[in-house]
Amino acid sequence: MDDTTIYNSIKNWAEEDRPREKLMQIGKKKLTNAELLAIIIGSGSRNESAVQLAQRILNSVNNNINELSSLTYNDLMNRFKGIGEAKAINIVAALELGNRRKATQEEKPIVSSPQQAYDVLYSDLMDLEYESFWLILLSNSQRLIKKVCISEGGWSESSVDLKKVFKSALENNSPKVILAHNHPSGNITPSHSDKALTERINSAGKILSVQIIDHVIFGKNGDYFSFAENCLI
């Protein structure tokens, strides 16, 4: 049976309706998310066009690009018929570029609230399946100097090296620091270890004239817990 009898192949579409040609003729802004994803996918299957396959993928995440970005290439291959290794890797790579673009700013931002701290580390922590501990190093005016990963792959109160924490702050001339880590479970309630570690770092910071202004725990879907907002620091 010829493929064209099963579905209306993109090759049979009017030229102005084909995603690649449409992008060249009228620009990227005019394409739907499904059409852009279809270009990344490259081709469909015997039973559906690339656009139909792309729309099926988007429908599964309620057209939420952030949710799509959290899927691994194994997730994509296992959940969607017609997505093999090459297509899955193309999708993951394209979405990661989008995440990195989001994180890039011409001028380093002022970080004066937990929400702003969350925004600064969103692309680094949001989709991780393991715990990762970070520092947001700030100037006196609380402008971002640098983001530093201190520990990842799981950590405890005793595994975070205070020397490494304050070496990063002092080497980068950072008088103010925000601590941050993620809870992959999505539960943002601080543990006893979270509280004890925060107290240890805060006490050491007072001796070294480095102010620990907050500790932000990242959950999922925009949730976070701020030690400062809850008067725990």
N, C-alpha and C positions, 0 to 999 in steps of 0.2 A: 504493500500500500504506500502510495506517495505521501510524504509528510504534509503536503499542502491540503490533503483531504481530511487531515486530523485537526488542524488548527490553522488559523490565518497567519502564516509566517510573516515576520517583519519584512522579509524580502518582497512580499506582495503588497505591503503598505505603500500608500502614496509617499513619495520621497520626503515631503515636508512633515510627515508624521513619524518618520524613523528617528530614533533618539539621537544618533550621531549627526545625521544630516540636519536635524532640527536645531541642535546645539550650534552647528556652524552657521546656519542661516539666520537664526533669531536670537542666539545667545543663551548662555547657561541659566540665566535667571528665569527663563520662560519654561524650563523643563520641570516636570513633576519629580518628586522624590523617587518614584518608581522608574521613571525614565533615566534619571541619573544613576540609580543603582543598576539598571539594565546595561548601561554603558560599561560599568565596572565589571559586571558579570561576563559580558561579551557575547554570549550566545545562550539560547534556550535549550530545550530538550525536544524529543520527538513529539511530545504532547502539548507543549506550551512555548510561547515566545519568551524571550529574555524579559520583556516588560511584564508579562503575566507572572513569570517566576518571581521577579522582583516585587510585584505587588502582593503576591502570596506571602513572601517573607515579611514585608512591612505590615501586612494585616495581622500577622502572628504577634507582633509587638505593639499593636494598636498605633502604628505609624509613629512610634516614639524612637527617634534616632539615638537617644541616650541609651535606651534599653537594647537596641540593636548593637550598639557599640560594646555592650557588656558581654556579648556572646563570643565564645572562642571559636576558632576554626573547626574544632571537633563538634561543637554545638551545631554549627551551620551544616556540616556534613551529615550529622546524625538526624537532624530535625527536618531537613528539606530535601526531598527527592529532586534530583537535577543539579544539586550542588556537590561537586567533587572537591578534591584537595586544592586544585589550582584556583577555582572560583572562590572557595572559602578564604584562601590566603589573600586574594585580591581584595575581597570585602574588608577583611580585618585590617589590612595595610592601609586602605583608603580611609577607613574610619579613624585609625590611629593618627594619620596625618591631620585629619580634622581636629582631633583632640589637641595635638601639639600646636596647631594654629591658634586654637582658642586660648591656649596657655601663654602664647607669645604676645607681649605688649611692648610698644615702642618706649614708653616711659614706665619705670617700675612703680607700682601702685603704693598708695598709703594703705596700711593695714591697721585699722583702728577699731575693728569689731570682729566678733566671731564669724559672722557671715563673710566678711572680707577675707579672713583667714581660710575659711572653707573654700572660697572661690580660688584663692591662690594655689591650693593643693588639690583641687578637684581632680585634675587630669592625672595626678600622680597616685592618688589613693582610691578613687571611686570604684574601679573595677577589680581591685586586688582580692584574691581568695585567701590571702595570708596577712598576718599583722605586720605593719611597717611603722616605724617610729621616726618622725621628722622634726626638724627645727625650722622655724621661720625667723631668720635673722633680720633685725630692723635697726634703722638709725634712730637718733634721738627724736626725730619728727615722725617716727614710725613708718618711714618709707622702706619698702622691701630692699634688702641688700642681697640676700641669697636664700635659697631653699637647700637644706642639707638632710640627706637620709642618714640616720645614725644606726639603725638596726632594722633588719627585715627577715621575714621567714619565721616569725614568732619571737617574742621577747618577754621578759619578766622584769620585776623590779630590780633584781640583781644583775640582769644581763645587759642593762643599759649603762655604758661606761661614762660616768660623770666627767672624767678627764676629756673624753672625746667631745662631749657636749660643750664644755667650756673652752676647749681648744678651738673649736669651730667659731664660737662667739668672739673670742679674743683675737684670733688671727684675722677675722673679717671686720674688726673694730665695731662690733655690734653691742651696744649697751642695753638693748631690749630684745627679748626672745619670746616667741610663742612656741609652745610644745604642741605636737599633734600626732595622733596615731589613729588607725582605723580599727573598727570591730567588724570583721567580715560577716558575723552573724546578723548584723543590723541592730543589735541591742546596744544602745548608746549609754546605758547606765555604767558609771565608772566602777571598776572593781576595787577591792581593798588594795591590790598591787598598784593600780592606777593612782590611787590617792597617796599611797606611801611614796611612790616614785616622785610624784609631783612635789611633795613636801621636802624630800631629800634634795631635789634639784633647786627648789626655791630657796632653801636654807643655804646651800652652797653659793647660789647666785648673790645673796646678800653680802657674803664675805668678799666676793670677787667684783662687786659693784656691777653685776649684770642682772637687770630686772627681768624676772619671769612674769610676763603680764597675763598669760593665759595658757591653758592646756585644753585643746579642742579634740574631742573624740568624734570621728567620722562614722556615721552609720550608712544607711542606704536611702536613696530617693530624696536626697537633700537634708536628711536628718543629721543633727550634730548635738553634742553636749559641750557646753562651755563651763569650765571651772570658775572663771571670773564672773559670769552671769549668775552662777549659783553660790557665790561667796565662798568658794572653796580654795581660793588663792589670794 
